[in-house]
Amino acid sequence: MLDGPISHASAWTAETAIAGDGVVSLDETCRDELARTAAHLDANPLPLELLRPDEVEMPACRGLMAGVLETLTAGAGFALIDGMPIDGLAPETVRKLYWLLISTLGPPVAQKWDGTMVYEVTDTGLTERAGNGVRSSKTSQGQYYHTDNSFNLPPDFVALMCLRPAKSGGRSGIVSFQTAYNRLLDEAPELIGRYYRPFWFDRQHEHAPGDERLSRSPVFEDADGAVHVRFSRRLIEYGYELSGEPMDAETRAAVTKLCEIMERPELNRSFDFRPGQIQVLNNRRLGHRRTAFEDWPEPDRRRHLLRLWVRREGGRNYLG
């Protein structure tokens, strides 16, 4: 366990978070590069997964994304990239531009056991329950603050690109787990040790047939003066429900207290996605969520985001 509070730049509050709300705007030079790249991709088709940023002339975009990478690793851990030129482009071309831009941060990796690389965040009308394998990202339900893939090898970075927002709701939020850790030290130091011991997690059927449907991992792990985090309130609660092992009082208190801290308005930031915006965050240091939403009745207007995971170490398959 750490000897004291975390002083890393990713330990922010709503007041100290990020200058300009973390917005990084693609300037005219970057947009021109992307427009030329789009024309090149249309004239020279390749499957999306074969595209590599070092094979495309995008020096301005590469420079901008180098700054984003610095923010993700050494800074606040979050950026909102604005100005992606998507109007008038074919949907597959938009996907390829997004893939190339995010690939400058590291290799995109599979987001499902079947090897899915680009994940569609859409409401399927289903409901998430313990053991049914439905991810909250495939529902219109609200979410708790969480890290993606908390029950496996979490990606370093999570990127979400908005194609279409919901009719109402679906507001995005971010929070610093580093700040939450510091508040725990102040308010509930007796619980800190519990987060460093394993919790049950529901694996949501993302594993080989016949493999274990649960995993066990700690919520906190020390990492260069900060903590790396694996946390999902729902998947931990489902994990205990499926394991047949009831949460003891200390475990339930640890989960409840961490969630209560993260819900405090002075600690988290929220915003409404616009088409063409890309949210990128450090998935090991920050938590994210979205509120419940009401979607449009017309299929071609329904909320639609594209998600990419970047893992800078390990393999590109789901298990890493």
Backbone bond lengths (Angstrom), bond angles and torsions (degrees), N, CA, C in turn:
res aa  C-N    CA-C-N  psi(-1)  N-CA   C-N-CA  omega(-1)  CA-C   N-CA-C  phi
1 M - - - 1.465 - - 1.526 109.72 -
2 L 1.320 116.02 153.52 1.456 120.90 178.81 1.521 110.79 -66.22
3 D 1.327 115.89 152.41 1.464 120.63 -178.79 1.528 113.23 -77.93
4 G 1.336 116.86 -21.83 1.458 119.56 -176.62 1.512 111.19 -163.21
5 P 1.326 117.89 -165.00 1.465 121.04 -177.57 1.523 112.31 -67.02
6 I 1.320 115.29 158.46 1.467 122.92 -179.38 1.522 108.84 -87.44
7 S 1.325 116.44 129.91 1.464 121.07 179.68 1.522 112.36 -110.74
8 H 1.332 117.72 4.53 1.463 121.80 -179.88 1.523 110.46 -58.80
9 A 1.340 116.47 153.19 1.475 121.25 -179.03 1.521 112.72 -60.69
10 S 1.326 117.64 -19.81 1.467 120.15 178.70 1.522 112.73 -79.96
11 A 1.328 117.39 -0.85 1.474 121.43 174.74 1.516 108.64 -92.06
12 W 1.340 116.13 75.70 1.459 121.25 -175.30 1.528 111.22 -112.74
13 T 1.317 114.77 168.65 1.462 122.57 171.54 1.519 108.17 -119.81
14 A 1.323 116.94 178.04 1.461 120.07 179.64 1.528 112.10 -59.57
15 E 1.317 117.24 -32.02 1.459 120.96 -178.43 1.523 112.67 -80.12
16 T 1.331 116.53 -30.15 1.463 119.51 -174.56 1.518 113.12 -104.35
17 A 1.327 117.29 0.21 1.464 121.76 -166.14 1.522 114.89 -50.04
18 I 1.290 117.89 -79.89 1.449 121.30 -169.22 1.518 108.64 -148.79
19 A 1.314 116.59 131.67 1.460 119.78 176.34 1.526 109.08 -60.23
20 G 1.340 116.46 134.44 1.463 120.34 -179.81 1.510 113.57 67.20
21 D 1.343 116.75 24.52 1.462 121.24 179.66 1.519 112.42 60.36
22 G 1.321 117.86 21.05 1.457 121.02 177.27 1.513 114.51 77.35
23 V 1.337 118.34 10.49 1.462 120.73 -177.45 1.523 110.16 -76.12
24 V 1.318 115.61 128.30 1.462 123.11 174.52 1.516 106.97 -116.76
25 S 1.318 117.51 115.45 1.462 121.14 -174.68 1.523 111.48 -94.23
26 L 1.331 115.46 132.77 1.461 120.72 171.68 1.520 108.10 -72.88
27 D 1.329 117.34 116.42 1.464 119.96 -177.86 1.526 110.29 -79.54
28 E 1.322 116.25 -178.97 1.464 121.07 -175.22 1.523 111.52 -60.96
29 T 1.330 117.02 -37.74 1.460 120.15 179.31 1.523 110.95 -63.33
30 C 1.336 116.83 -43.94 1.465 120.53 178.07 1.523 111.32 -64.17
31 R 1.320 116.31 -42.69 1.468 119.02 -179.73 1.519 111.28 -65.11
32 D 1.341 117.32 -37.52 1.463 120.23 176.67 1.531 110.68 -63.63
33 E 1.339 116.04 -42.07 1.465 119.74 177.25 1.522 110.93 -59.62
34 L 1.317 116.57 -43.97 1.457 120.34 -178.95 1.522 111.21 -66.53
35 A 1.344 117.01 -36.78 1.463 120.40 177.61 1.531 110.42 -64.43
36 R 1.334 117.01 -42.57 1.472 120.04 178.12 1.525 110.41 -66.51
37 T 1.323 116.03 -39.02 1.460 119.71 178.58 1.518 110.78 -64.72
38 A 1.329 117.32 -39.63 1.465 121.23 178.12 1.533 110.45 -60.07
39 A 1.338 116.34 -44.17 1.467 119.82 178.73 1.526 110.73 -63.49
40 H 1.333 116.64 -39.63 1.466 120.66 179.11 1.527 110.77 -65.24
41 L 1.317 116.81 -42.01 1.464 120.63 -179.86 1.521 111.20 -64.89
42 D 1.324 116.55 -38.87 1.468 120.13 179.40 1.522 111.15 -67.18
43 A 1.344 116.27 -34.46 1.463 120.27 -178.10 1.525 112.46 -83.45
44 N 1.342 116.93 -17.88 1.461 121.68 -176.47 1.532 109.42 -134.79
45 P 1.331 116.70 72.68 1.469 119.53 -173.28 1.528 112.90 -62.75
46 L 1.337 113.85 138.81 1.457 123.38 171.50 1.522 107.69 -144.09
47 P 1.331 117.90 150.63 1.462 118.71 173.22 1.526 110.46 -59.22
48 L 1.315 116.33 141.78 1.465 122.16 -175.57 1.526 112.16 -51.66
49 E 1.327 117.73 -42.87 1.465 121.17 -174.46 1.525 113.16 -66.72
50 L 1.335 117.81 -15.85 1.459 120.61 179.53 1.523 112.74 -90.33
51 L 1.314 117.82 -7.82 1.459 120.80 -176.85 1.522 110.87 -75.73
52 R 1.342 115.86 135.63 1.464 121.99 179.70 1.525 109.28 -128.50
53 P 1.335 118.03 134.53 1.472 119.99 -176.10 1.523 113.37 -64.70
54 D 1.352 118.30 -26.22 1.460 119.43 -179.70 1.525 112.66 -76.03
55 E 1.336 116.96 -4.15 1.461 120.95 177.46 1.520 111.82 -102.95
56 V 1.330 116.95 7.96 1.467 122.37 -178.55 1.527 108.64 -127.34
57 E 1.321 117.19 139.38 1.467 121.64 -179.79 1.531 109.84 -81.17
58 M 1.343 116.59 95.69 1.457 121.78 178.51 1.528 109.67 -138.92
59 P 1.349 119.52 59.00 1.473 120.13 -175.13 1.522 113.77 -62.92
60 A 1.332 118.10 -38.81 1.466 119.97 -179.38 1.524 110.39 -67.77
61 C 1.321 116.79 -43.25 1.471 120.36 178.27 1.519 110.51 -64.58
62 R 1.324 116.13 -39.05 1.459 119.63 179.73 1.531 110.63 -63.40
63 G 1.344 116.07 -40.48 1.459 120.21 177.78 1.510 112.02 -64.48
64 L 1.339 116.53 -43.03 1.469 119.66 178.29 1.523 111.04 -62.58
65 M 1.338 116.81 -42.42 1.460 119.84 -178.07 1.525 111.85 -71.87
66 A 1.327 118.14 -23.92 1.467 120.23 173.53 1.523 109.68 -64.03
67 G 1.336 116.31 -38.08 1.465 120.16 175.20 1.514 111.83 -66.64
68 V 1.331 116.93 -38.23 1.468 120.58 176.46 1.525 110.18 -62.92
69 L 1.320 116.95 -42.86 1.466 120.76 179.05 1.523 111.14 -60.97
70 E 1.317 116.85 -40.20 1.467 120.39 178.18 1.526 110.42 -63.16
71 T 1.331 117.04 -41.11 1.465 121.13 177.61 1.529 111.06 -64.20
72 L 1.327 116.80 -39.82 1.458 120.89 -178.32 1.518 112.51 -67.07
73 T 1.339 116.84 -36.51 1.459 120.50 -173.31 1.526 113.59 -96.30
74 A 1.344 116.80 -41.20 1.470 120.14 -174.67 1.516 113.06 -111.57
75 G 1.334 117.06 -10.87 1.454 121.08 -177.07 1.513 112.95 -109.85
76 A 1.336 115.12 -142.97 1.463 120.75 -174.09 1.515 113.83 -68.24
77 G 1.346 117.34 -18.44 1.458 120.14 175.98 1.511 115.03 90.09
78 F 1.338 116.99 12.18 1.461 120.04 -174.60 1.518 111.02 -149.83
79 A 1.336 116.48 141.00 1.464 121.17 173.57 1.522 108.82 -145.72
80 L 1.324 115.83 146.86 1.459 123.01 174.01 1.520 106.95 -118.81
81 I 1.322 116.39 107.71 1.464 122.19 -176.24 1.519 108.58 -87.27
82 D 1.318 115.29 121.93 1.466 121.40 -174.33 1.524 110.16 -113.57
83 G 1.325 116.29 148.51 1.454 121.00 172.48 1.502 115.61 97.90
84 M 1.342 118.67 15.16 1.458 120.79 178.19 1.532 109.20 -63.49
85 P 1.332 117.97 122.96 1.466 120.34 -175.98 1.527 111.37 -80.16
86 I 1.326 117.73 99.26 1.460 120.55 -177.28 1.525 112.88 -112.51
87 D 1.341 118.06 -17.34 1.462 120.52 -178.04 1.525 110.36 -64.22
88 G 1.328 115.77 132.06 1.459 120.84 176.31 1.516 114.53 83.70
89 L 1.341 118.16 -4.87 1.459 120.80 179.79 1.524 110.61 -94.36
90 A 1.318 115.36 149.37 1.458 120.01 175.22 1.522 109.24 -64.98
91 P 1.333 118.78 144.60 1.474 120.76 -178.61 1.523 113.12 -52.69
92 E 1.334 118.66 -40.65 1.458 120.33 -178.49 1.524 111.22 -68.64
93 T 1.334 117.48 -31.93 1.461 120.54 176.93 1.524 110.57 -67.64
94 V 1.325 117.21 -40.47 1.466 121.34 176.26 1.515 110.14 -59.05
95 R 1.318 117.35 -43.86 1.462 121.50 179.24 1.530 111.17 -60.73
96 K 1.317 115.75 -41.66 1.460 119.83 -177.92 1.530 111.54 -68.28
97 L 1.328 117.71 -39.37 1.466 120.21 176.93 1.527 110.37 -63.77
98 Y 1.293 115.82 -43.70 1.479 121.27 177.81 1.522 110.24 -60.12
99 W 1.325 116.79 -46.53 1.465 122.27 178.79 1.525 111.03 -57.46
100 L 1.329 116.77 -47.14 1.466 120.79 -178.28 1.528 111.23 -64.30
101 L 1.321 116.78 -42.41 1.466 120.72 -178.11 1.533 110.37 -63.68
102 I 1.319 117.21 -47.97 1.463 120.54 -177.92 1.530 110.67 -71.40
103 S 1.327 117.75 -29.43 1.467 120.72 179.70 1.518 112.56 -64.00
104 T 1.332 118.34 -18.25 1.465 119.96 175.85 1.529 111.50 -67.50
105 L 1.336 118.00 -17.69 1.469 122.39 179.42 1.520 112.15 -85.64
106 G 1.325 116.79 -18.16 1.459 122.34 -176.03 1.516 108.73 149.37
107 P 1.326 118.00 175.45 1.462 120.65 -176.14 1.527 113.09 -73.91
108 P 1.339 117.92 126.88 1.466 119.71 170.13 1.530 109.82 -63.48
109 V 1.332 115.42 146.76 1.470 120.31 -176.30 1.526 110.02 -128.97
110 A 1.336 114.67 165.31 1.465 120.70 -178.16 1.528 110.74 -62.76
111 Q 1.342 115.14 141.32 1.461 121.16 -178.11 1.528 112.36 -108.73
112 K 1.322 116.25 -3.07 1.457 122.32 175.01 1.528 107.77 -140.49
113 W 1.328 116.16 159.59 1.458 120.06 -178.82 1.523 111.45 -61.16
114 D 1.354 117.58 -27.40 1.467 120.44 -179.10 1.528 112.91 -78.21
115 G 1.342 117.73 0.34 1.460 120.72 175.83 1.513 115.12 96.23
116 T 1.327 118.78 6.78 1.465 121.37 178.67 1.525 110.16 -56.42
117 M 1.339 116.20 124.23 1.461 120.79 -176.44 1.530 112.48 -98.63
118 V 1.340 117.13 -38.84 1.470 121.90 176.68 1.518 106.99 -108.97
119 Y 1.323 115.82 119.70 1.462 121.33 -172.10 1.523 109.81 -103.53
120 E 1.319 115.71 129.59 1.466 122.00 -179.76 1.528 109.48 -87.78
121 V 1.312 117.42 117.35 1.461 121.92 176.83 1.524 107.37 -93.97
122 T 1.317 115.80 99.15 1.461 123.04 -177.44 1.527 108.65 -143.76
123 D 1.317 115.57 157.62 1.460 120.36 177.13 1.526 109.13 -86.17
124 T 1.326 116.59 121.29 1.459 121.29 179.14 1.523 112.42 -94.08
125 G 1.342 116.79 -4.52 1.456 120.42 -176.35 1.515 113.26 85.94
126 L 1.333 117.29 -1.79 1.454 121.54 179.65 1.523 110.70 -86.35
127 T 1.327 116.26 170.13 1.456 122.40 179.37 1.514 109.54 -123.73
128 E 1.304 116.87 134.51 1.459 122.08 178.66 1.521 110.16 -75.46
129 R 1.338 116.27 131.29 1.465 122.33 175.47 1.524 108.33 -144.07
130 A 1.311 116.16 164.72 1.463 120.92 179.79 1.519 110.76 -57.71
131 G 1.338 115.93 123.90 1.448 121.36 172.57 1.510 116.81 79.10
132 N 1.362 119.13 -1.17 1.469 118.25 -176.98 1.528 112.93 -89.71
133 G 1.337 117.99 -4.77 1.454 120.91 175.11 1.511 115.62 77.90
134 V 1.333 118.36 2.27 1.464 121.22 179.38 1.524 109.08 -84.76
135 R 1.320 117.08 122.28 1.453 121.46 177.90 1.529 109.72 -81.27
136 S 1.320 116.22 147.67 1.469 119.25 179.17 1.523 111.50 -62.38
137 S 1.334 117.63 -24.35 1.464 121.76 178.12 1.522 112.28 -68.07
138 K 1.329 117.27 -12.79 1.463 121.67 177.81 1.522 111.61 -104.09
139 T 1.330 117.01 18.54 1.453 122.64 178.87 1.528 108.80 -129.41
140 S 1.319 115.74 176.67 1.470 120.98 173.07 1.530 110.89 -101.78
141 Q 1.330 116.39 8.87 1.457 121.48 -179.29 1.534 111.08 -68.00
142 G 1.325 115.67 153.10 1.446 119.26 170.76 1.521 110.45 -72.65
143 Q 1.327 116.14 162.36 1.451 121.54 -177.97 1.523 110.70 -123.00
144 Y 1.321 116.16 154.07 1.454 121.86 164.80 1.527 107.95 -83.37
145 Y 1.327 116.63 162.33 1.457 119.46 172.84 1.528 108.88 -63.82
146 H 1.321 115.79 135.77 1.460 120.65 -173.23 1.520 110.55 -154.94
147 T 1.328 115.62 169.98 1.457 121.99 166.87 1.523 107.68 -109.15
148 D 1.327 117.09 144.52 1.459 120.59 178.68 1.522 110.46 -71.49
149 N 1.342 114.15 144.15 1.462 122.24 174.71 1.526 111.72 56.57
150 S 1.310 115.78 42.61 1.462 121.07 -176.05 1.524 112.88 -65.65
151 F 1.339 117.16 -20.72 1.463 120.44 -176.15 1.523 112.74 -94.52
152 N 1.333 117.30 2.30 1.449 120.75 -177.36 1.530 107.61 -128.28
153 L 1.332 119.05 -137.56 1.453 122.85 172.45 1.531 106.65 -99.76
154 P 1.326 118.24 101.39 1.467 119.74 -172.77 1.524 111.84 -61.74
155 P 1.340 118.13 143.58 1.462 120.28 173.18 1.524 110.20 -66.90
156 D 1.325 115.63 152.99 1.464 119.42 176.23 1.517 111.06 -69.23
157 F 1.337 116.19 -43.19 1.461 121.17 -177.08 1.524 109.82 -127.79
158 V 1.326 115.76 144.67 1.462 122.81 173.86 1.522 108.09 -119.90
159 A 1.323 116.40 128.38 1.464 121.92 178.12 1.525 109.05 -117.25
160 L 1.321 116.07 136.72 1.461 122.89 176.35 1.516 108.62 -128.79
161 M 1.329 116.71 126.15 1.457 121.59 177.61 1.521 108.85 -112.71
162 C 1.321 116.35 128.67 1.466 121.27 -179.23 1.528 110.25 -87.56
163 L 1.323 115.71 120.66 1.460 121.17 170.37 1.522 110.32 -93.69
164 R 1.345 115.37 -44.17 1.469 120.50 177.42 1.519 108.63 -146.57
165 P 1.344 118.78 131.98 1.461 121.16 174.62 1.528 110.92 -81.76
166 A 1.334 116.44 170.12 1.461 121.83 177.59 1.526 110.48 -75.17
167 K 1.320 115.92 169.71 1.463 121.29 174.80 1.518 109.88 -63.01
168 S 1.325 116.99 -43.11 1.466 122.33 175.34 1.514 108.67 -155.49
169 G 1.327 115.75 153.03 1.453 120.59 -179.16 1.525 111.39 79.36
170 G 1.329 115.59 -160.30 1.460 120.44 -178.51 1.517 112.53 70.84
171 R 1.326 116.73 29.98 1.465 121.10 -178.55 1.530 109.56 -73.38
172 S 1.318 116.24 132.77 1.466 121.67 -177.74 1.524 110.38 -85.44
173 G 1.319 115.49 146.83 1.467 120.67 178.32 1.511 111.04 -139.53
174 I 1.336 116.21 149.17 1.458 122.30 174.77 1.525 108.77 -132.08
175 V 1.332 115.42 153.73 1.459 121.12 179.51 1.524 107.89 -149.79
176 S 1.320 116.33 151.38 1.460 121.17 178.57 1.523 110.38 -92.24
177 F 1.327 116.64 117.23 1.464 120.13 172.72 1.524 110.93 -66.71
178 Q 1.335 116.95 -23.51 1.463 120.41 179.89 1.534 109.67 -68.78
179 T 1.333 116.39 -42.30 1.459 120.52 175.79 1.523 110.58 -66.28
180 A 1.328 116.36 -40.42 1.467 119.73 177.55 1.530 110.74 -60.19
181 Y 1.328 117.19 -39.53 1.463 121.23 177.14 1.531 110.12 -59.82
182 N 1.343 115.72 -45.14 1.470 118.80 179.94 1.519 111.78 -63.18
183 R 1.335 117.51 -37.91 1.466 119.93 177.54 1.530 110.79 -66.83
184 L 1.325 116.54 -36.80 1.464 119.50 176.47 1.526 111.34 -62.20
185 L 1.328 116.47 -39.54 1.460 120.11 177.44 1.524 111.33 -59.45
186 D 1.340 115.59 -38.91 1.461 120.42 -178.87 1.528 112.77 -75.41
187 E 1.348 115.78 -40.59 1.460 120.13 -167.48 1.525 114.94 -103.33
188 A 1.326 117.26 -27.42 1.467 119.53 -176.90 1.526 110.16 -147.01
189 P 1.332 117.83 57.66 1.478 119.75 -177.38 1.523 112.79 -59.70
190 E 1.325 117.35 -24.28 1.464 120.50 -179.48 1.531 112.25 -68.22
191 L 1.361 116.97 -16.48 1.468 120.46 -179.51 1.527 113.16 -93.10
192 I 1.329 117.98 -14.56 1.461 120.65 -172.82 1.528 111.70 -54.53
193 G 1.315 117.38 -45.52 1.456 120.09 -178.16 1.515 113.44 -59.08
194 R 1.344 116.89 -31.37 1.476 119.55 -178.70 1.526 111.75 -63.83
195 Y 1.334 118.00 -36.82 1.464 120.85 -177.92 1.530 112.18 -66.11
196 Y 1.331 117.31 -21.63 1.457 121.82 -179.66 1.528 112.41 -87.41
197 R 1.326 117.35 -3.11 1.460 121.16 176.73 1.526 109.21 -105.35
198 P 1.326 118.45 157.53 1.474 120.70 -172.49 1.532 114.15 -64.46
199 F 1.340 114.24 147.39 1.463 125.07 171.01 1.530 107.13 -119.54
200 W 1.331 116.54 152.27 1.459 120.66 171.13 1.527 110.10 -75.37
201 F 1.337 117.42 140.83 1.460 123.74 174.58 1.529 109.35 -130.22
202 D 1.320 117.12 137.51 1.465 123.28 169.61 1.534 107.80 -75.75
203 R 1.337 118.25 127.00 1.466 122.46 -177.49 1.529 112.88 -86.83
204 Q 1.320 118.50 1.90 1.471 122.85 172.73 1.532 113.18 57.53
205 H 1.316 117.59 32.91 1.479 123.27 178.19 1.525 112.81 65.35
206 E 1.323 118.87 13.30 1.465 120.61 -179.88 1.526 109.92 -90.85
207 H 1.330 114.83 71.94 1.460 121.42 -178.78 1.520 108.43 -164.96
208 A 1.326 115.61 169.23 1.456 120.50 179.70 1.536 110.58 -64.58
209 P 1.334 117.16 150.38 1.470 119.83 176.86 1.529 110.71 -55.11
210 G 1.303 114.97 132.30 1.453 119.78 178.69 1.510 114.74 86.49
211 D 1.327 117.97 -7.47 1.465 120.95 178.46 1.532 109.25 -75.45
212 E 1.335 116.37 167.06 1.456 121.18 179.67 1.526 110.90 -62.66
213 R 1.326 117.12 134.67 1.460 119.95 -178.35 1.525 112.67 -86.94
214 L 1.337 116.84 -4.43 1.458 121.77 178.27 1.521 109.64 -123.71
215 S 1.329 116.26 156.94 1.458 121.62 171.62 1.524 108.42 -134.13
216 R 1.325 116.07 165.82 1.461 121.30 178.72 1.516 108.82 -130.58
217 S 1.337 116.00 126.21 1.459 121.22 179.51 1.526 108.91 -150.65
218 P 1.334 117.18 152.89 1.470 119.27 171.98 1.521 110.49 -73.29
219 V 1.306 117.02 158.54 1.468 121.87 175.14 1.528 110.18 -78.84
220 F 1.328 118.20 -41.94 1.464 122.73 -178.08 1.524 110.72 -111.78
221 E 1.336 114.91 140.16 1.458 123.25 169.04 1.525 107.49 -137.24
222 D 1.323 117.40 134.65 1.463 120.30 179.45 1.522 110.65 -65.42
223 A 1.341 116.32 141.58 1.467 121.16 -178.21 1.515 109.55 -155.76
224 D 1.333 117.03 98.30 1.475 122.47 172.75 1.528 112.62 53.12
225 G 1.318 116.62 52.50 1.450 120.72 176.80 1.512 114.98 77.77
226 A 1.322 116.90 6.61 1.462 122.12 176.74 1.530 107.17 -134.22
227 V 1.324 116.92 -168.53 1.461 120.17 174.51 1.520 109.79 -123.07
228 H 1.322 115.84 138.11 1.448 121.73 166.02 1.520 107.61 -89.44
229 V 1.318 115.56 142.57 1.464 120.20 -168.15 1.527 111.21 -126.15
230 R 1.315 115.76 141.10 1.466 124.35 165.90 1.528 105.54 -126.07
231 F 1.321 117.39 111.51 1.461 117.42 -177.39 1.515 111.29 -152.37
232 S 1.313 114.63 132.49 1.461 123.28 169.35 1.517 106.63 -153.73
233 R 1.313 116.09 111.10 1.470 118.61 -177.73 1.522 110.93 -56.05
234 R 1.320 116.65 -46.48 1.463 119.02 -176.70 1.529 111.33 -63.75
235 L 1.328 117.52 -44.93 1.464 119.10 -176.24 1.518 111.95 -70.21
236 I 1.326 117.67 -28.67 1.464 119.63 173.35 1.528 110.02 -70.96
237 E 1.318 117.35 -45.72 1.471 119.52 178.50 1.520 110.81 -61.82
238 Y 1.342 117.50 -42.81 1.459 120.19 177.72 1.526 110.82 -64.22
239 G 1.347 116.24 -38.08 1.453 120.27 179.42 1.516 112.06 -59.70
240 Y 1.329 116.56 -44.38 1.466 119.51 178.64 1.527 111.17 -68.95
241 E 1.330 116.59 -37.24 1.465 119.67 178.09 1.527 110.76 -61.51
242 L 1.349 116.43 -43.30 1.458 120.67 -177.71 1.523 112.48 -76.39
243 S 1.326 117.06 -27.79 1.465 120.11 -178.09 1.519 112.41 -73.73
244 G 1.325 116.22 -21.04 1.453 119.70 -174.47 1.513 113.27 78.64
245 E 1.347 115.75 5.49 1.462 121.41 179.39 1.534 108.49 -105.40
246 P 1.300 118.56 104.97 1.467 119.26 -178.39 1.529 111.48 -60.84
247 M 1.321 115.32 147.68 1.463 119.17 173.81 1.522 109.45 -63.36
248 D 1.323 116.77 130.56 1.452 118.40 172.44 1.529 109.49 -77.94
249 A 1.298 116.81 172.99 1.469 121.09 -173.86 1.526 111.44 -62.00
250 E 1.321 117.93 -38.52 1.464 120.69 -178.37 1.525 111.04 -68.08
251 T 1.328 116.60 -41.87 1.465 120.75 179.52 1.518 111.01 -63.86
252 R 1.328 117.07 -46.79 1.461 120.08 179.70 1.528 110.70 -64.10
253 A 1.324 117.65 -39.14 1.459 120.50 179.17 1.532 110.74 -64.44
254 A 1.339 116.76 -38.20 1.462 120.58 -180.00 1.524 111.14 -65.25
255 V 1.328 117.25 -45.76 1.466 121.10 179.47 1.524 110.51 -64.33
256 T 1.319 116.81 -46.26 1.466 121.64 -177.44 1.519 111.60 -64.11
257 K 1.319 116.96 -44.05 1.465 120.57 -177.49 1.524 111.70 -65.72
258 L 1.321 117.13 -43.03 1.462 119.52 179.35 1.527 111.02 -62.47
259 C 1.326 117.29 -42.56 1.469 120.22 178.84 1.524 110.97 -65.70
260 E 1.313 117.57 -39.65 1.475 120.71 -179.74 1.525 110.60 -62.68
261 I 1.315 116.88 -41.98 1.467 120.03 178.97 1.520 110.83 -63.22
262 M 1.327 117.50 -45.28 1.470 120.70 -175.45 1.520 112.73 -67.67
263 E 1.332 117.55 -22.78 1.462 120.56 -179.97 1.529 113.04 -80.49
264 R 1.305 118.41 -6.92 1.461 120.18 -178.56 1.525 110.97 -67.09
265 P 1.328 118.29 126.19 1.467 121.09 -175.58 1.525 114.06 -56.17
266 E 1.328 117.07 -31.00 1.464 118.79 -177.44 1.527 112.86 -75.32
267 L 1.341 116.99 -7.10 1.464 119.92 -177.42 1.524 113.83 -106.30
268 N 1.324 119.11 -20.24 1.462 119.85 -174.57 1.524 112.10 -117.23
269 R 1.311 115.46 160.87 1.456 122.80 177.58 1.522 108.98 -119.55
270 S 1.319 117.53 144.99 1.459 120.45 178.67 1.526 109.91 -138.41
271 F 1.324 115.86 156.73 1.465 121.03 -178.11 1.524 108.94 -160.88
272 D 1.321 115.47 162.66 1.459 122.36 176.16 1.523 108.99 -101.78
273 F 1.328 115.81 126.61 1.456 122.03 177.84 1.526 111.05 -67.76
274 R 1.326 116.30 142.12 1.459 122.67 170.40 1.525 109.13 -116.20
275 P 1.336 118.06 151.90 1.469 119.98 178.95 1.528 111.58 -54.33
276 G 1.324 115.55 133.78 1.453 121.22 179.13 1.516 114.17 91.95
277 Q 1.333 118.75 -10.00 1.461 120.64 177.95 1.526 110.31 -82.99
278 I 1.332 115.28 147.33 1.457 122.42 -179.51 1.527 108.79 -125.33
279 Q 1.306 117.15 121.10 1.463 122.88 174.12 1.527 108.07 -96.08
280 V 1.333 116.45 128.36 1.466 121.29 175.55 1.524 107.87 -127.62
281 L 1.322 117.13 133.22 1.466 118.92 179.48 1.517 111.11 -142.13
282 N 1.313 114.37 157.86 1.454 122.48 174.52 1.524 107.80 -78.18
283 N 1.314 116.32 108.44 1.458 122.31 -173.25 1.516 112.99 -77.02
284 R 1.328 118.27 -8.11 1.463 120.54 177.94 1.522 111.91 -94.66
285 R 1.348 117.89 -19.27 1.461 120.98 -176.45 1.518 113.96 -114.75
286 L 1.339 117.40 -24.43 1.461 121.23 -177.60 1.522 110.22 -116.49
287 G 1.335 114.99 157.90 1.445 121.52 171.25 1.515 109.52 -110.64
288 H 1.324 116.45 156.82 1.464 120.03 177.28 1.523 109.46 -142.38
289 R 1.324 115.40 164.34 1.459 121.39 178.60 1.520 108.87 -163.83
290 R 1.324 115.49 174.90 1.456 120.62 167.58 1.517 107.65 -140.59
291 T 1.330 115.34 151.40 1.455 120.50 179.73 1.526 109.98 -79.34
292 A 1.320 116.62 165.59 1.459 121.36 175.49 1.527 109.24 -60.56
293 F 1.329 116.11 155.10 1.466 118.46 -178.08 1.523 111.60 -143.49
294 E 1.334 113.25 159.41 1.468 121.99 171.25 1.513 107.06 -108.45
295 D 1.326 116.29 128.65 1.454 119.58 -176.07 1.527 111.70 -97.31
296 W 1.318 114.77 167.28 1.457 121.14 175.90 1.527 109.54 -74.30
297 P 1.335 118.30 148.15 1.471 119.36 178.13 1.526 112.85 -71.67
298 E 1.355 117.30 -28.75 1.463 120.39 -177.82 1.531 110.30 -77.43
299 P 1.339 118.29 127.44 1.473 120.94 -177.83 1.521 113.84 -55.22
300 D 1.331 117.78 -37.04 1.462 119.85 -175.93 1.533 113.06 -80.37
301 R 1.335 117.08 1.58 1.463 120.54 176.79 1.526 112.00 -114.05
302 R 1.315 117.10 -2.47 1.462 120.41 -172.12 1.518 112.34 -69.67
303 R 1.335 115.40 151.59 1.462 121.60 -178.41 1.519 110.72 -54.23
304 H 1.342 115.37 132.78 1.463 119.95 -176.46 1.523 109.56 -150.23
305 L 1.315 116.00 116.71 1.460 122.77 174.57 1.523 108.62 -120.22
306 L 1.333 115.90 153.34 1.460 122.18 173.47 1.523 108.50 -112.52
307 R 1.325 116.63 131.09 1.463 120.28 -177.95 1.528 110.76 -115.14
308 L 1.321 115.07 138.79 1.453 122.18 171.76 1.520 108.99 -125.49
309 W 1.320 115.99 143.97 1.460 122.59 173.08 1.513 108.71 -111.51
310 V 1.336 116.94 137.03 1.462 122.45 175.84 1.523 108.29 -118.91
311 R 1.322 115.94 126.97 1.466 121.70 175.25 1.516 107.18 -124.56
312 R 1.309 117.73 119.56 1.466 121.57 -171.69 1.521 113.08 -86.39
313 E 1.331 117.62 -7.07 1.462 122.08 174.84 1.525 107.62 -136.35
314 G 1.336 116.20 155.32 1.445 119.96 179.68 1.525 111.07 90.16
315 G 1.320 115.35 179.05 1.460 120.84 -178.09 1.519 111.91 -80.69
316 R 1.329 115.85 171.31 1.458 121.93 -178.70 1.523 112.33 -88.69
317 N 1.324 117.24 -8.74 1.464 118.81 177.13 1.526 109.77 -73.31
318 Y 1.325 115.85 171.22 1.460 120.61 -172.06 1.525 112.91 -61.18
319 L 1.314 117.18 -40.07 1.455 120.96 -176.79 1.531 111.92 -80.74
320 G 1.324 117.04 -10.16 1.467 120.79 173.96 1.511 114.30 76.48
